[in-house]
Amino acid sequence: MASALSAFPFLTAGDFEWACRDLADRTCGCGGWSSVRLVTENDTYLRITRCVDVLDTIEGPELREAQELEDEDPVCKPPSVHGKARTWTTFDDAHSSFLTGGAVFSPTYQVPVLYFTLRWHNHQGPLGLDAVYQYVVPEQYRKELKGVGVIGGISFGYHPASGAPAFFVHPCNTADAMAQIADARSVTPGTYLIIWLGLVGHCVNLHVPRELVASDDPSPS
Amino acid sequence: MEGQTSLVSLQKSVWAGRIPLEIVLAPSESRSFDKTDPYLVCPLDIFEQIAFVDPYEISYPRLSYLPSLLPRLRAFFSPSLIEPSSQHHDGWFAFEGVPLKWHYPIGLLFDLYAGADPVTKSTVDSQEGESPLPWRLTVHFSDWPSEDLVRLDPDGMVMNDAFINSVKEADFLRNGTAKGIMSLSKEDSAGLWKSVEDINLSSFQRISNTLLPPLSQPFRNVPIRIFLPLPPDQENSSLKVVQSPMPPSVSTSSIQSSQSISSRSSPGMQLQTIGGVLHTLLPNLFPSRRTPVLAKPVLHGAVLPMSAPIEEVVRSSAYGDGWAYVVVRMMG
C-alpha cells in the first residue's frame, strides 16, 4: 500500500498513474463496469466503459426510457443502484449504447478529471449534452449541475490524450471536495481515486462497483 | 523588459496581430461551381464584397476564434450552398483536410499548421520570400466531423463556455484558486468574452486586471502550454501538448526541478525562462536552456527569446484566455 499523499488534497502525476494502474489491476472481472482499461498513449489514463440502460437503440431514432432488465450473466452480476437492477453489457454489443468515461490527470488542477462520451450504436458520433442530462445525469443532480458556469457543470472539451471530443465534469472544486471527504492522514493514491470516482462519477451514473470499495478498506470498522 | 510600459506596449502589438485569410467553400458543398472553378476562391475581397463588413477586416485578428467568422461566411456563401438549410453554427473549418479545433485562437492554429517561417529580429524586415499568406482555409457547412470537433450551438454558448473554462484554468494556475473568475459578475464574465470577440483591449484590461495578481506579486504558476511539432505524415492529427506546473522562479541550486511548488522570488531564486521550461519539459528537443539547437519556440508568429522570463511572456503576450500557447518548430 502506498503511503499518504504528499500533495493532498491534490494528486501528483505520479500518484495518479500509480492509482490508475492499481485500479485497473483490481477491477479485472469486476461487475458494474463492462471494461476498465489502463491506457498509456501519451499520458497514462483510465478508460471505463459501461452500458447505459436508459437508451433503447433498437426502436429507431427516438430515445426513450428503457426497461429494467435482469442481468443474466452470473459471473458479471451488476450492483444494485438506487434499488434498481441494471443491465451491463459489453463494449461491442451492437445493440447497446455505452458510456465511456475515464479519469485523466489535469496538469492545471492537479486532480483527476472525469471525461466521458455517450454513444448510441446507430447514431453517428457522440451524443450531445441534452442526451447526457436526460439519460446519464441522475435526476437529483440535474438542476444543480445545469445551474453553474456558462452551460453548466458539464462542459464540452477534448480528451487530453486522444484529442477526441468528450464531455468533462468541471474539476475546479475537486480538491476542496476531496479535502472535506478524505482523511489526509490515511488516504493513498488508490483510495483517493476511488473516493474521487465515487464523488464525481455519481453525477454521470458511473458508480464505483461495491466490491471495489469493499476491497479497498483494509480494516472495516 | 523594463516594467509595465513595455509590457503594455507589447500587449498592444499582440492584440493588433492579424492574419490574412482566404476562405473557400468546400467544393463538395457548392452547387454553383465544380472543383476547379477559380470562382470558388473567395479571397481577401470576401470581406470587401459584403457591405456590412468594414474593408479593413481583410485580415483577421490572431486572438480571434474561427466560429466568429461563420455568420458572415454563411451569408456570403449562401447562394452556392447545396444544402441551403444549413446554419452558420453548422460551419467548420479545415486546413489541408485537417479539421481545425475552433476552441484554439486563430493565431495558434496558424502557428501550428500553416508552416510559415516564424519571424525573428533579423528577418522581420526581409519577409520577401515565399509566403503562406493569405492562409487558405476551407469552410464546410455540412458533414460535421463529430469524431474530431465539438459541435457548436446557434447562440455561441459552447464557444463562450470553452473560452471561460480556459480562462478559469489560467486563473487557477496564476492564483492557486479559480475563485477570481468564478466570483466575476455575470456581466464581467460575459464582458471578458465579448472584449476578446471584439478585440477590445481596454475593455479586456479592465476586467482581466481584476483577475491578474498585481505586478508586485508573482504568479503562483504560469499558464503556459507547449505544442509539439506535428508528425509529417498527418495520419494522426491529434496535437501533442505538454503542460506542467511552472512557477515563475526557480531555485538556482535545483534548476532542473520542475516540481517546485514555491513561487516567490527570493535569494537563491532566479526567474524561470522560456528556455528553462523547454529544457525541463523537453530535454531532447532543447538540450540547452539558452540556445535553440534542434527546435525553436514560436508565439504569435515570432520566435521567442529563450531568455524571456515566462511570467513576463504571459503578462505581455498571452492570448485572450490568459494562456501562452508556444508552438515548437523544428529547425533546419
Contacts between the chains, C-beta under 8 A, distances in Angstrom:
chain1	res1	chain2	res2	distance
A	12	B	259	7.7
A	13	B	244	8.0
A	42	B	240	6.3
A	107	B	243	4.4
A	107	B	244	5.7
A	107	B	245	6.9
A	108	B	169	4.4
A	108	B	172	5.9
A	108	B	173	5.9
A	108	B	223	7.9
A	108	B	243	7.1
A	109	B	169	7.5
A	109	B	172	6.2
A	110	B	245	7.1
A	124	B	146	6.3
A	125	B	144	7.6
A	125	B	146	2.7
A	125	B	147	6.2
A	126	B	146	6.5
A	128	B	151	6.8
A	149	B	161	6.6
A	149	B	164	7.0
A	149	B	165	7.7
A	150	B	157	6.1
A	150	B	160	5.2
A	150	B	161	3.9
A	150	B	164	5.3
A	150	B	189	7.8
A	151	B	157	5.3
A	151	B	158	6.8
A	151	B	161	4.6
A	155	B	161	5.5
A	155	B	162	7.2
A	155	B	165	5.6
A	156	B	150	4.3
A	156	B	151	7.7
A	156	B	158	5.7
A	156	B	161	7.2
A	156	B	162	6.8
A	157	B	103	7.9
A	157	B	150	7.1
A	157	B	162	7.0
A	157	B	165	7.1
A	158	B	101	6.9
A	158	B	103	7.7
A	158	B	150	7.1
A	160	B	241	7.4
A	162	B	238	6.4
A	163	B	148	8.0
A	163	B	237	7.5
A	163	B	238	3.2
A	163	B	239	6.2
A	164	B	147	6.3
A	164	B	148	7.5
A	164	B	238	7.8
A	165	B	146	6.9
A	165	B	147	7.3
A	165	B	148	7.2
A	165	B	149	6.4
A	165	B	150	4.4
A	165	B	151	7.9
A	170	B	165	7.6
A	172	B	168	6.0
A	172	B	172	6.4
A	172	B	178	4.5
A	172	B	182	7.2
